[in-house]
Amino acid sequence: MMTTLLSMMAGTATAQDDYFYIFLCIGQSNMVGQGKISDADKIEDKGFLSLSAVDGPDRRVGEWRTAVPPLCRSNTGLSLVDFFGRTLRTNYPDKVRIGVVYVAVDGCAIDLFDKDAYKSYTDTIKADWLKNEIAAYGGNPYGRLIEMARKAQKEGVIRGILLHQGETDAYNDRWLQKVKKIYGDIITDLKLDPKRVPLIAGEVAGTDQKGVCAHANPTINRLSEVLPNAYVVSSKGCEVSPDHVHFTADGYRTLGMRYGVKMLQAMGFEISDGYGETKSKVTPKAVEIDVDASVDNKGVVHATTTAPMEKIELVSYSGQTLKTIPMNGEVKADVDTGEFPDEKHIVVVFYGSGGSSASVEVTR
């Protein structure tokens, strides 16, 4: 896509860190996390953070903490999100930090995350333990999610939504339409671009694990029919506990890695070796790239792209390549065209994977 800048524009300052990727995590018990936490699981990574959505002895609502388990609440277990975050951190440059905003409730139906239906649903709940979990989020988990997400947006960029829910009610088209609505509400309420915010959902324990809720998987696997930006993670081979509903710690480790792999693919990368390997290298896949750019009065182009960049080229109007800048998967760049004062017209070309490109024309 060609974007022509007809005049020099001053760059806009922002408090956001474009390399702080935020992911919203919602669902029921398998998203909450039921796995036993080992000492190795508690090794800290300062580049992996969690914005607390509840109060607890080790956390406060609205405060960032290093993402060590338990992530969901103080009394929960190891979850898939622990290993989702580790997978992204392993595959991205160190300067890319990962943040999660986590709202999940054991045993809940999808209606709990529908801002227009949650009250009618919660009014029917009798179990005190479920009422208490919902109360931890101020009685409105969706509202708390949006509140925390807006706070996170002041510091980073929301890049995806994780969903693991369906054991309760993912058995018909109504569930699909509910997920579609909830995704749309999140996108609208947070003013997000759906093209840049994929939804990653996971299967429940399947027939190979004698999963009690395995018959939900055919519905979950149809998500892309109603949401083109939705991707489903297989649960095949993920170890389950004796109840045949919840995953074990090892099961969450595998499932979380798969969520990470799927998110990387949705963001324009392709894992080149073993599926689910946390140390896999990634190679770009052909995806469309677009660019938001401005030029300051010194001729510096300030650009952010919608997909990882392989390189940037400065090209004269005569077609001569003036300079090539390797980008190694970055999505933000400041390009100084003032190095070539004799060139009245310079085209700055941003290359994504598979030959995709977008360009900005600078006219002096």
Order of alpha helices (4+ residues) and beta strands (2+ residues): beta-beta-alpha-beta-beta-alpha-beta-alpha-alpha-alpha-beta-alpha-beta-alpha-alpha-beta-alpha-beta-beta-beta-beta-beta-beta-beta-beta-beta
